[in-house]
Amino acid sequence: MDLSVSTADADVRAACARALAADPVGNTALSSVAAWLQPGDGWSAVSADGAVAARSQPSTPLALSSEWSDVSRLIPAVAALASIAKINGPVAAVEAVVAGLRIEPVGLIRERLFRCDVLHPPSGVAGAGRPAGGQDRALLLDWFAAFQHEAIGGAPPSRETAAAVDRALSGDRVWLWLDSSGAPVSLARRQSPAYGVARIGPVYTPPESRGHGYASAVTAAATRDAQEREAVPVLFTDLANPTSNAIYRRLGYRPVSDYLFVRFPY
């Protein structure tokens, strides 16, 4: 299996576009690679049969497309990188790459990709949703960092959190749910549509505000926003969190396939 490896920005973008055109739902993570690509910091590998692996910068996940069936040539290419922080993609492909790298991950999350074709919004949740704006930046900085810490066991450097928040406020849309007093109690990010798909995430509710249906309500708002842009809403869930999985199913999300996210010492 031939493998074309490149660090040229144009090649990384072309690799992501190829994967998204082939499977826009299953390869939704590649849309983030293209959107967050840092000039000169990206990396991509494309197999002869069209499978793609790409990342936007060394600190972000290496995303594997759904087309990988043989990673034998990919493993030495990844091993040759100066560093690797995270890998995400279909379970079998990620497991094979991790085994080939012989580096013990420091974190592992089994995920499931869901899509929503018919939304079933919750009823009876107190409050209302609204898009976040620049005045909410400080709150988003705190909540994005808290989500990362809770989801993967460690928050990224503050500069990376700030960059993620600024991207969300400028290119995507973050929905806030306000309780009956007008205080923000939950958020859901609707990422920009790519090839007809818009991913929802992160979804975060501070611990003291959980159990009131706010996450369901704000996710429904972000989902409706995606559908109004004629995009298919998708999201990833942590299979170890039965609460969130049940919430999304009630909203009309149905499973597509399973993925694996691993984090290495970096």
N, C-alpha and C positions, 0 to 999 in steps of 0.2 A: 504494500500500500504506500504510494507516494504521498509525501507531506510537504506542503508549501508553508514555510514559516517566515514571518515578517514583523518588523517593528515600525514600518512606515504607516503613518496615520491613514492614508488613503486605502491601504490594504486592510487595515483593521476594520475600517468602516465598511469596506466592500464585503469582508467576511461576515460581519454582523448582518448586513443587508441580505446576503445569500441565505443565511440561516433563517432570518425572519420571513423571507419570501417563501421558503420551503415549509415552515411550520410556525406561523405567527403566534399561536397559543403556546405550544410546547416549548418554543424558544424565546419566550417573552423576556427572560433574563438578559438576552443579548441586546435588547433595546436599551437597557441601562448602560451596557458597555459602550455603545455608540454615543449615548447622550452624555456620558461622563468622561469620555476620552480626553486625556491630558496630552497636549502636543508632545510627541517624542517619548511618551511613557507607555504607550500601548503595546500589545503583543497579540499576534494571532497565528493560528495554525489551521490549515484547510487540507483535508484529505482528498484523494483523487475522486472519491465517491461523494464528496460534498459535505462531510461532517466538519464542524467548526468548533474551535476552542479559542476564546479571546478574553482579554481583560483590558480595562481602561488605564490602569496604572498598577505598580507593584503591590500596593496596599489593598486593592480591591479584589473581589473574587474572580478567579478564572472560571468562566462559564462554559460548560460543554453543551453542545446542541444535542437534540434528540436523535440525530442520525448515527451516532457512534455505535458501531458493533465490534470493532477491532481497534484497540488503543495501543497496540504494540509499538507503533512508530511514534505515537504521541508521547509515551512515557519518557523516552530519552530526551525529547525536545523540551518537555516540562522540567526534567531533572537538570537540564543545562541552564535554566534560568538562574540568575544570581540569588533570587529569593522567591518564595511562593507563600502567600499569606492565607489564602482561602481557595477552595474549589467548590463549585456547585453544579449540579446537573443530574441526569438520570442515574438512578441508584447503581445499576450494574457498571456503567462506565466510570463513575466516580470511584467505586470500590476497586475496580481494576487499576486505575491510575494510582490511587493511594497505596495499594499493595506493591505496585511496581516502583514507587518512589522510596519505599522503605523508610518513611518518616512518620513517626507516631503523631497523629493529630492531638491537639489539646482540647478540641471541642468537636462535637458531631451532632447534627440535628437532622432527623428524618422528617421530610416535608411532603405535603400533598398539594398538587396544583388543582385549583377549582376554577370553574367558569360559571357565569350566570347568564342564562338566556331569558328567563322570566323572573323578574324581581317580585318578592313578596315582602314588602316593607312591614316592620312591626307596628303595632298600634298601642296607644295608651302610654307611650314614653313621655314623661314630662319634659318640657323645654322645646327648643327648636335648633335647627342647624344654620350655619352661615359659613361662607368662605373666609379663611384667615387672610389677614392683610399684614402690611409692614408693622403695624402696631402690636402684632402678636408675636414678633420675632423672638423676643426673650423667652416667652412661654414655649415656643416651638423648640428652641435650643435645649431647654430643660427636658421636654418630653421626648424629643428625638434621642437624646443621650440616655434617658431612663429606659426607653424601649430597647436600645442596643444593649444596655447592660443586662436587662432582664432576659432578652431573647438569646443572646450569644455569650453571656457571661463576662462581658467587658466592654466598656464604652470606647469608641475610637478617639483619637486625639481631637481636641476641641476644634482645631482648624477644619478637620474633616466633617465634623458635625455642623459647623457653621456653613461649609460649602454645600452640604446636603440640604440644609434649611433654605439657603438662598436660592438653590436650584428649584426647590419645591415652591417657593413663593413667586419665582419669576417665570418658570416654564411649565409648571404643573398646577395643581390646585390642592390646597389642604382644606378639608372641611372640619369645622369645630362644632361640637354639640354643646349648647348652652343649657344649663338647668333652668328651673322655673324662676330663679333669681337673676338670671342673665350671666352666671359665672361659667366659664369654659370647664367642661368635665370630661371631654373625650375628643380624639382627633382621628381622622382617616385621610390619607393622602391618595389622591387620584392622579396617577402619573400620565404624562402626555400620551395620546394614542400613537401607536406605531404599527403599521400594517394592519390597521383595523382592530387592534387590541389595546386596552388600557388596564394596566395593573394597579390594583389597590394595595397600598401598604406604604409605611407602617400603619397599623391601627393600634391606638394606645389609649388606655384609660388609667389614671392614677389609682393605686390600690384603694384609697379612701372613697372613691366614687364608683367602685364596681358593684355589680349586683342590681342595677337599676334599669338595665336595657340601653344604656347610653352607647355602648360599642355597636350594638345592632343598629341603632338609629343613625349613627354617624356613618357607618359602613353603607347603609342603605342610601344615604344622601350622596356619598361618593360614587356608589354604583349607578344611581340614577343619572348623575352628572356624566359618567362615561357613556351610558346608553344614549343620552341626548346628543352626544357627539358621534353617534352611530358606530361606537366601538364596543367590542365584546369585553365586559369586565372580567378580570381574572385576579386571583390572589393565591398566595402560598400560606399554608397553615403548618404549624408544628404538630406532628402527629401525637406528641406527648401531652398536648393540651386539649383534652376532650371538650372543654367548655367552648373554646373558640370554634372548634370543628362543628359542634352542634349549632352554634349561632349562625354560621355561614350556611349550613344546610337549610335551616329554617328560612333564611332569606332567599333561597332559590339557587344557591350555588351547588354544583354537582361535580364530583371528582373527575379529573382527567388522567393524571398519572402521578407516580411517586418520584421524589427527588431526594438527593442527599447533599447536605451542606457540611463541609469540614473546614476546620480552622487549624492552622499550624503555628508553631512558635515563630514569631516574626520580630 
